[in-house]
Amino acid sequence: MKRILTAALLIPVVLVLVFLEPPWQWLFSVAVAGVAALAGWEFMGLAERGGVKPPRIAVVVALLALFTVNFEWPDRTAAFFGVLSLGLLVYCTFFRPVEQVMLDAAASIFCMLYTGFALIALTTLHEGPNGTSLVVFLLCVLWAGDIAALYVGRAWGRRKLAPVLSPNKTWEGALASLVGSLLASGALLALATLLGTWDLAALSYPEDIGYWLGLAVVVNVAGQVGDLAESALKRSAGVKDSGRILPGHGGVLDRIDALLLAAPVLWYAQVIHQRF
């Protein structure tokens, strides 16, 4: 029940942010930056459980600086990520115990990549052509897959998917997740078509249905791998959840683990499709 209530409160807020139009569109980027900072803070907590002590404040400042640069000068984001990475290395060199420098610097830079650079793909999608529709597609595919996996896995799951990484995940749940994502993408395309007949351009998916169904499969698989990757990080730290900020869901990192891999994958898929 806690999980359902939390989702019922958060999903409308997220969708309102996604559908914001200029001059309020920047609020979406601010919200994503805030989520990245919270997820980064939780990641560093996991790192500390593993004996690493990254400089939390410095990393959060670097994350927020990365989002600021991406918002103002998106073409310089990759270069600035390199500058910030080197800056964190220098910080750890002079302000961390010498025996901790390698581990702390590695954890700091990976945190910025994992929770920051990955989520910048989400803001890049949103700010690009047909951005709102792409972000809605991404979220609906992941949400539907997550819901299907949860309930089908609990009811009929028998064969373990990755028992070492996540003992509760099953092949039945993974397959249900894939089907749920396909159904959600089909429903979204039908809704966009219906809105188009009413001259409402809130959603637009101009490619053929085969393209979007194929993309739903790719996004779903990326999301499931992202979920398993975060489970591996938690198991290596010896914890069940990354935090407790979201009742029924654990931490922010627990809630966005699939998004951290799926958002970059969707962005790269769109780039490749536009090029070829």
Residue pairs with C-beta under 8 A, 6 or more apart in sequence:
1 248
2 247
2 248
3 247
3 248
3 249
4 248
5 247
5 248
6 246
6 247
6 248
6 249
7 249
10 246
11 143
14 139
15 136
15 139
17 27
17 28
17 31
18 28
18 126
18 132
18 135
18 136
18 139
19 132
19 202
20 27
20 28
25 126
25 127
26 71
28 123
28 126
29 67
29 70
29 71
29 123
29 126
29 127
32 67
32 119
32 122
32 123
33 63
33 64
33 67
33 68
35 119
35 252
35 256
36 63
36 67
36 115
36 116
36 119
37 60
37 63
37 64
38 245
38 252
39 115
39 119
39 242
39 251
39 252
39 253
39 256
39 260
40 59
40 60
40 63
40 111
40 112
40 115
40 116
41 56
41 60
42 242
42 243
42 251
42 252
42 253
43 111
43 114
43 115
43 233
43 242
43 253
44 54
44 56
44 59
44 107
44 111
45 242
45 243
46 233
46 234
46 237
46 239
46 242
46 253
47 53
47 54
47 107
47 111
47 237
48 54
49 237
49 238
49 239
50 236
50 237
50 238
51 103
52 100
52 103
52 104
52 107
53 96
53 100
53 104
54 92
54 104
54 107
54 108
54 111
55 88
55 91
55 92
55 95
55 96
55 104
55 108
58 88
58 91
58 108
59 88
59 108
59 111
59 112
62 84
62 87
62 88
62 108
62 112
62 116
63 111
63 112
63 115
63 116
65 80
65 84
66 77
66 80
66 81
66 84
66 112
66 116
66 117
66 120
67 116
67 120
67 123
69 76
69 77
69 80
70 77
70 120
70 123
70 124
71 123
73 80
74 124
74 127
77 120
81 112
81 113
81 117
84 112
85 109
85 112
88 105
88 108
88 109
88 112
89 105
89 109
91 108
92 100
92 101
92 104
92 105
92 108
93 101
93 105
96 104
96 105
114 260
115 253
115 260
118 260
118 261
118 263
118 264
119 256
119 259
119 260
119 263
121 263
121 264
121 266
121 267
122 135
122 138
122 259
122 263
124 267
125 131
125 134
125 135
125 138
125 263
125 266
125 267
125 270
126 132
126 134
126 135
128 134
128 270
130 204
130 206
132 202
132 203
133 192
133 203
133 204
133 205
134 266
134 270
136 188
136 203
137 185
137 188
137 205
137 212
137 215
137 216
137 219
137 266
138 219
138 259
138 262
138 263
138 266
140 184
140 185
140 188
141 181
141 184
141 185
141 216
141 219
141 220
141 223
141 262
142 181
142 219
142 220
142 223
142 258
142 259
142 262
143 184
144 180
144 181
144 183
144 184
145 177
145 178
145 180
145 181
145 184
145 220
145 223
145 224
145 258
146 177
146 180
146 223
146 258
147 180
148 173
148 176
148 177
148 179
148 180
148 181
149 169
149 173
149 174
149 176
149 177
149 180
149 224
150 173
151 176
152 172
152 173
152 176
153 168
153 169
153 170
153 172
153 173
153 174
153 176
154 173
156 172
157 168
157 169
157 170
157 171
157 172
157 173
158 170
158 172
159 170
159 171
159 172
160 167
160 169
160 170
160 171
161 169
161 170
161 171
161 173
161 174
161 228
162 169
162 228
162 231
164 235
165 228
165 231
165 232
165 235
166 227
166 228
166 231
169 227
169 228
169 231
174 224
177 220
177 223
177 224
178 217
178 220
178 221
181 216
181 217
181 219
181 220
182 213
182 216
182 217
182 220
184 216
185 212
185 213
185 215
185 216
186 209
186 213
188 203
188 205
189 205
189 209
189 212
191 203
192 203
192 204
192 205
195 201
195 202
195 203
196 204
205 212
211 273
215 266
215 269
218 265
218 266
218 269
219 262
219 265
219 266
220 262
222 258
222 261
222 262
222 265
222 266
223 258
223 259
223 261
223 262
224 258
225 261
226 257
226 258
226 259
226 260
226 261
226 262
227 257
227 258
229 257
229 261
230 242
230 253
230 254
230 257
230 260
231 257
234 240
234 241
234 242
240 250
241 250
241 251
241 254
242 250
242 251
242 252
242 253
242 254
243 250
243 251
243 252
243 253
243 254
244 250
244 251
245 251
245 252
246 252
246 254
246 255
249 255
